[in-house]
Amino acid sequence: MHIRRDDLSGPQVRALLEEHLQSMYELSPPESVHALDLEGLRRPDVTFWTLWDGDELAGCGALKELSPAHGEIKSMRTAQAHRNKGVARALLRHILEEARRRSYTRLSLETGSQPAFEPARRLYASFGFTFCGPFADYVEDPNCVFMTRVIDREQASL
């Protein structure tokens, strides 16, 4: 498996992101969906990566800069055929390393509160993320869960 920065132009990437958005709208009411579309992921404050297993797209993830010290994880998605193979863990590790490289002191995320998001919440907790209140432009929402983690540049990667 290898991770690369992606320009979002490939058909496999677009298909995975369409699947991601469709799933988010099936699981949450529209006002509670904060997933970025292609244009949102192409903004200059967002870096997007894909993880490939040979020629197969296995997953994706992004890092949005909220401030010079604070980043947000966006668009974490594992392709159905690659679930439970460590794809999300590898992407999350990569994003944490990039946040550390950028000298961020905090990394945060928003995910769903529904049972379907429980595996994601467990993954983030296993990397030291804890529950917090809304950050950036988010507001309290019963369909959203907010998590954050302090980034220690000296700490070894997980």
Backbone as CSV, one residue per row, in Angstrom:
resi,resn,N_x,N_y,N_z,CA_x,CA_y,CA_z,C_x,C_y,C_z
1,MET,0.847,-1.180,0.000,0.000,0.000,0.000,0.889,1.239,0.000
2,HIS,0.470,2.247,-0.733,1.203,3.505,-0.724,0.224,4.684,-0.739
3,ILE,0.640,5.753,-0.065,-0.174,6.962,0.049,0.466,8.032,-0.820
4,ARG,-0.375,8.742,-1.562,0.146,9.842,-2.377,-0.808,11.035,-2.326
5,ARG,-0.214,12.204,-2.481,-1.033,13.409,-2.603,-1.769,13.312,-3.926
6,ASP,-3.031,13.711,-3.938,-3.872,13.477,-5.114,-4.526,14.779,-5.555
7,ASP,-4.677,14.941,-6.871,-5.302,16.150,-7.410,-6.805,15.981,-7.655
8,LEU,-7.350,14.843,-7.275,-8.793,14.566,-7.363,-9.307,14.487,-8.791
9,SER,-8.442,14.211,-9.739,-8.884,14.195,-11.134,-9.231,12.794,-11.644
10,GLY,-8.794,11.755,-10.965,-9.022,10.403,-11.452,-10.444,9.914,-11.240
11,PRO,-10.942,9.072,-12.147,-12.311,8.572,-12.023,-12.527,7.716,-10.776
12,GLN,-11.509,6.945,-10.353,-11.673,6.138,-9.143,-11.839,7.032,-7.916
13,VAL,-11.086,8.103,-7.886,-11.159,9.031,-6.751,-12.523,9.705,-6.726
14,ARG,-12.962,10.185,-7.866,-14.278,10.839,-7.925,-15.380,9.865,-7.505
15,ALA,-15.288,8.616,-7.937,-16.307,7.622,-7.577,-16.317,7.365,-6.067
16,LEU,-15.135,7.265,-5.463,-15.078,7.027,-4.021,-15.653,8.221,-3.261
17,LEU,-15.366,9.417,-3.721,-15.906,10.602,-3.056,-17.412,10.720,-3.247
18,GLU,-17.924,10.348,-4.399,-19.375,10.336,-4.608,-20.037,9.330,-3.681
19,GLU,-19.418,8.157,-3.532,-19.927,7.137,-2.602,-19.919,7.688,-1.177
20,HIS,-18.846,8.388,-0.823,-18.713,8.965,0.517,-19.838,9.974,0.781
21,LEU,-20.035,10.899,-0.142,-21.093,11.903,0.030,-22.475,11.266,0.081
22,GLN,-22.723,10.306,-0.786,-24.021,9.624,-0.792,-24.272,8.955,0.556
23,SER,-23.259,8.285,1.071,-23.383,7.615,2.361,-23.667,8.624,3.484
24,MET,-22.956,9.750,3.461,-23.164,10.762,4.502,-24.604,11.283,4.481
25,TYR,-25.148,11.500,3.286,-26.533,11.997,3.183,-27.557,10.916,3.533
26,GLU,-27.195,9.649,3.390,-28.095,8.565,3.803,-28.117,8.419,5.316
27,LEU,-26.994,8.728,5.969,-26.866,8.517,7.405,-27.252,9.725,8.248
28,SER,-27.171,10.915,7.672,-27.392,12.139,8.442,-28.326,13.082,7.690
29,PRO,-29.054,13.921,8.425,-29.870,14.930,7.743,-28.951,15.910,7.000
30,PRO,-29.434,16.496,5.920,-28.586,17.371,5.094,-27.863,18.470,5.867
31,GLU,-28.542,19.070,6.841,-27.916,20.159,7.592,-26.780,19.688,8.501
32,SER,-26.671,18.381,8.688,-25.621,17.821,9.542,-24.494,17.167,8.741
33,VAL,-24.532,17.265,7.430,-23.481,16.690,6.590,-22.433,17.770,6.329
34,HIS,-21.225,17.499,6.761,-20.136,18.464,6.620,-19.022,17.948,5.715
35,ALA,-19.294,16.867,4.994,-18.304,16.320,4.065,-18.097,17.301,2.917
36,LEU,-16.853,17.437,2.491,-16.531,18.346,1.393,-16.746,17.665,0.045
37,ASP,-17.240,18.429,-0.922,-17.349,17.920,-2.285,-16.007,18.141,-2.993
38,LEU,-15.938,17.794,-4.284,-14.684,17.933,-5.032,-14.133,19.347,-4.964
39,GLU,-14.982,20.333,-5.169,-14.500,21.722,-5.152,-13.986,22.111,-3.765
40,GLY,-14.668,21.666,-2.734,-14.214,21.944,-1.377,-12.870,21.315,-1.077
41,LEU,-12.654,20.122,-1.609,-11.379,19.429,-1.394,-10.239,20.017,-2.230
42,ARG,-10.580,20.794,-3.238,-9.556,21.429,-4.085,-9.142,22.807,-3.572
43,ARG,-9.735,23.257,-2.499,-9.378,24.572,-1.955,-7.921,24.569,-1.498
44,PRO,-7.264,25.714,-1.528,-5.842,25.769,-1.171,-5.540,25.425,0.285
45,ASP,-6.530,25.508,1.169,-6.288,25.174,2.575,-6.510,23.692,2.877
46,VAL,-6.744,22.883,1.837,-6.989,21.452,2.007,-5.941,20.661,1.222
47,THR,-5.376,19.656,1.887,-4.467,18.708,1.229,-5.166,17.357,1.227
48,PHE,-5.200,16.708,0.075,-5.946,15.464,-0.099,-4.992,14.345,-0.496
49,TRP,-5.138,13.187,0.148,-4.320,12.015,-0.147,-5.193,10.817,-0.478
50,THR,-4.654,9.936,-1.295,-5.287,8.643,-1.562,-4.320,7.544,-1.162
51,LEU,-4.879,6.423,-0.774,-4.092,5.242,-0.436,-4.419,4.180,-1.474
52,TRP,-3.388,3.628,-2.074,-3.530,2.656,-3.157,-2.946,1.319,-2.745
53,ASP,-3.644,0.262,-3.114,-3.170,-1.110,-2.960,-2.950,-1.608,-4.383
54,GLY,-1.716,-1.479,-4.859,-1.452,-1.753,-6.272,-2.151,-0.703,-7.103
55,ASP,-3.004,-1.147,-8.033,-3.754,-0.233,-8.890,-5.141,0.089,-8.341
56,GLU,-5.467,-0.448,-7.159,-6.799,-0.234,-6.594,-6.790,0.884,-5.564
57,LEU,-7.739,1.792,-5.700,-7.919,2.845,-4.710,-8.536,2.215,-3.463
58,ALA,-7.822,2.310,-2.355,-8.288,1.692,-1.118,-8.920,2.689,-0.161
59,GLY,-8.546,3.964,-0.269,-9.110,4.942,0.644,-8.577,6.334,0.380
60,CYS,-9.112,7.284,1.152,-8.690,8.672,1.011,-8.852,9.390,2.332
61,GLY,-8.202,10.535,2.426,-8.311,11.395,3.596,-7.735,12.755,3.272
62,ALA,-8.139,13.748,4.036,-7.683,15.109,3.779,-7.387,15.824,5.091
63,LEU,-6.590,16.870,4.971,-6.242,17.721,6.100,-6.525,19.160,5.706
64,LYS,-7.385,19.795,6.472,-7.743,21.201,6.231,-7.055,22.059,7.284
65,GLU,-6.394,23.113,6.845,-5.763,24.023,7.788,-6.789,25.028,8.295
66,LEU,-7.042,25.000,9.590,-7.957,25.949,10.214,-7.214,27.206,10.651
67,SER,-5.976,27.016,11.078,-5.090,28.113,11.477,-3.664,27.560,11.377
68,PRO,-2.667,28.392,11.554,-1.293,27.862,11.498,-0.987,26.817,12.574
69,ALA,-1.851,26.698,13.575,-1.615,25.746,14.653,-2.682,24.659,14.767
70,HIS,-3.715,24.714,13.934,-4.864,23.810,14.108,-5.312,23.269,12.756
71,GLY,-5.393,21.938,12.645,-5.874,21.295,11.434,-7.126,20.482,11.703
72,GLU,-7.845,20.177,10.624,-9.055,19.354,10.715,-8.955,18.199,9.733
73,ILE,-9.261,17.012,10.199,-9.323,15.831,9.342,-10.631,15.866,8.570
74,LYS,-10.560,15.661,7.261,-11.735,15.669,6.391,-11.698,14.443,5.478
75,SER,-12.868,14.038,5.030,-13.037,13.061,3.944,-12.297,11.742,4.135
76,MET,-12.272,11.249,5.363,-11.704,9.918,5.584,-12.698,8.889,5.045
77,ARG,-12.228,8.048,4.145,-13.104,7.030,3.551,-12.273,5.837,3.127
78,THR,-12.759,4.646,3.448,-12.149,3.406,2.981,-13.095,2.763,1.982
79,ALA,-12.556,2.359,0.843,-13.360,1.661,-0.166,-13.879,0.357,0.431
80,GLN,-15.108,0.011,0.101,-15.768,-1.167,0.668,-14.896,-2.417,0.579
81,ALA,-14.266,-2.655,-0.552,-13.464,-3.867,-0.758,-12.199,-3.892,0.098
82,HIS,-11.864,-2.775,0.716,-10.625,-2.692,1.500,-10.864,-2.442,2.980
83,ARG,-12.113,-2.615,3.429,-12.421,-2.417,4.849,-11.702,-3.475,5.690
84,ASN,-11.344,-3.077,6.897,-10.696,-3.954,7.879,-9.334,-4.459,7.419
85,LYS,-8.639,-3.651,6.628,-7.286,-4.003,6.172,-6.251,-2.981,6.647
86,GLY,-6.647,-2.072,7.510,-5.714,-1.076,8.025,-5.600,0.188,7.204
87,VAL,-6.495,0.372,6.234,-6.440,1.550,5.362,-6.658,2.831,6.162
88,ALA,-7.722,2.900,6.929,-8.030,4.110,7.697,-6.930,4.393,8.716
89,ARG,-6.419,3.352,9.332,-5.338,3.517,10.312,-4.096,4.111,9.638
90,ALA,-3.758,3.617,8.451,-2.585,4.129,7.729,-2.791,5.591,7.318
91,LEU,-3.982,5.918,6.839,-4.264,7.302,6.449,-4.238,8.230,7.658
92,LEU,-4.818,7.803,8.753,-4.838,8.632,9.949,-3.420,8.858,10.471
93,ARG,-2.608,7.822,10.462,-1.206,7.952,10.873,-0.496,8.972,9.971
94,HIS,-0.738,8.888,8.660,-0.125,9.799,7.703,-0.550,11.251,7.977
95,ILE,-1.834,11.466,8.220,-2.344,12.808,8.486,-1.765,13.358,9.792
96,LEU,-1.657,12.517,10.810,-1.046,12.955,12.073,0.414,13.342,11.870
97,GLU,1.126,12.567,11.084,2.535,12.893,10.809,2.638,14.214,10.052
98,GLU,1.733,14.456,9.114,1.745,15.719,8.379,1.399,16.878,9.305
99,ALA,0.438,16.699,10.188,0.089,17.743,11.151,1.299,18.070,12.028
100,ARG,2.025,17.065,12.450,3.228,17.255,13.254,4.295,17.995,12.430
101,ARG,4.457,17.613,11.169,5.437,18.258,10.293,5.112,19.743,10.106
102,ARG,3.811,20.068,10.041,3.369,21.459,9.886,3.415,22.237,11.197
103,SER,3.801,21.579,12.260,3.871,22.187,13.598,2.508,22.579,14.150
104,TYR,1.460,21.864,13.751,0.159,22.084,14.372,0.255,21.656,15.835
105,THR,-0.484,22.313,16.679,-0.553,21.910,18.080,-1.846,21.167,18.382
106,ARG,-2.786,21.211,17.434,-4.077,20.535,17.630,-4.603,20.029,16.297
107,LEU,-5.237,18.859,16.360,-5.903,18.272,15.200,-7.300,17.880,15.650
108,SER,-8.324,18.300,14.905,-9.708,18.055,15.288,-10.473,17.415,14.139
109,LEU,-11.678,16.954,14.437,-12.514,16.339,13.414,-13.969,16.367,13.842
110,GLU,-14.820,16.215,12.853,-16.261,16.066,13.075,-16.663,14.769,12.405
111,THR,-17.462,13.981,13.107,-17.996,12.744,12.545,-19.441,12.608,13.019
112,GLY,-20.106,11.590,12.557,-21.507,11.406,12.920,-21.696,10.780,14.291
113,SER,-22.874,10.998,14.847,-23.215,10.416,16.152,-23.983,9.099,16.013
114,GLN,-24.411,8.762,14.810,-25.199,7.563,14.585,-24.328,6.297,14.772
115,PRO,-24.980,5.155,15.045,-24.239,3.906,15.252,-23.302,3.542,14.091
116,ALA,-23.640,3.891,12.876,-22.783,3.554,11.732,-21.410,4.204,11.833
117,PHE,-21.292,5.278,12.614,-20.016,5.980,12.764,-19.203,5.472,13.954
118,GLU,-19.713,4.509,14.693,-19.009,3.996,15.873,-17.611,3.470,15.529
119,PRO,-17.427,2.706,14.449,-16.054,2.260,14.134,-15.092,3.432,13.922
120,ALA,-15.548,4.496,13.296,-14.696,5.680,13.094,-14.359,6.317,14.443
121,ARG,-15.336,6.462,15.304,-15.076,7.065,16.617,-14.084,6.223,17.417
122,ARG,-14.208,4.891,17.331,-13.257,4.017,18.034,-11.848,4.172,17.465
123,LEU,-11.755,4.264,16.134,-10.443,4.449,15.512,-9.804,5.743,16.004
124,TYR,-10.549,6.845,15.949,-9.992,8.127,16.384,-9.592,8.073,17.859
125,ALA,-10.414,7.473,18.701,-10.084,7.354,20.126,-8.802,6.544,20.314
126,SER,-8.600,5.519,19.494,-7.388,4.699,19.625,-6.130,5.489,19.277
127,PHE,-6.274,6.606,18.587,-5.153,7.483,18.248,-5.062,8.677,19.209
128,GLY,-5.817,8.635,20.290,-5.711,9.675,21.305,-6.668,10.839,21.155
129,PHE,-7.621,10.752,20.239,-8.615,11.815,20.096,-9.631,11.678,21.221
130,THR,-10.063,12.811,21.750,-11.075,12.828,22.801,-12.237,13.713,22.356
131,PHE,-13.377,13.498,22.964,-14.563,14.268,22.619,-14.391,15.716,23.067
132,CYS,-14.936,16.611,22.269,-14.846,18.038,22.575,-16.101,18.723,22.049
133,GLY,-16.186,19.996,22.260,-17.295,20.773,21.729,-17.005,21.186,20.292
134,PRO,-17.944,21.870,19.677,-17.743,22.338,18.305,-16.513,23.248,18.208
135,PHE,-15.855,23.215,17.085,-14.681,24.043,16.821,-14.889,24.714,15.463
136,ALA,-14.015,25.634,15.135,-14.101,26.369,13.868,-15.515,26.947,13.719
137,ASP,-16.179,26.670,12.594,-17.513,27.221,12.342,-18.648,26.267,12.707
138,TYR,-18.328,25.135,13.333,-19.363,24.177,13.695,-20.208,24.698,14.850
139,VAL,-21.424,24.167,14.966,-22.309,24.472,16.091,-22.778,23.144,16.685
140,GLU,-23.295,23.206,17.899,-23.838,21.993,18.528,-24.880,21.375,17.603
141,ASP,-24.812,20.051,17.470,-25.728,19.320,16.588,-25.816,17.898,17.121
142,PRO,-27.012,17.398,17.434,-27.120,16.036,17.975,-26.662,14.958,16.993
143,ASN,-26.526,15.298,15.726,-26.069,14.330,14.724,-24.565,14.344,14.524
144,CYS,-23.886,15.228,15.240,-22.432,15.382,15.076,-21.700,15.060,16.368
145,VAL,-20.513,14.509,16.210,-19.585,14.285,17.306,-18.299,15.011,16.934
146,PHE,-17.755,15.751,17.888,-16.510,16.484,17.663,-15.427,15.850,18.519
147,MET,-14.252,15.704,17.937,-13.123,15.106,18.644,-11.877,15.935,18.336
148,THR,-10.927,15.895,19.277,-9.692,16.651,19.097,-8.534,15.929,19.751
149,ARG,-7.361,16.340,19.368,-6.138,15.759,19.927,-5.046,16.823,19.901
150,VAL,-4.318,16.917,20.990,-3.146,17.779,21.048,-2.030,17.057,20.292
151,ILE,-1.291,17.822,19.496,-0.171,17.261,18.737,1.114,17.593,19.466
152,ASP,1.818,16.587,19.876,3.115,16.745,20.531,4.173,16.395,19.497
153,ARG,4.936,17.361,19.065,5.929,17.116,18.021,6.991,16.121,18.425
154,GLU,7.209,15.970,19.711,8.241,15.037,20.179,7.714,13.604,20.292
155,GLN,6.397,13.452,20.330,5.781,12.135,20.515,6.014,11.259,19.303
156,ALA,6.328,10.020,19.531,6.505,9.068,18.432,5.192,8.838,17.715
157,SER,5.257,8.545,16.452,4.052,8.264,15.667,3.373,7.025,16.199
158,LEU,2.056,7.009,16.071,1.276,5.839,16.485,1.204,4.839,15.355
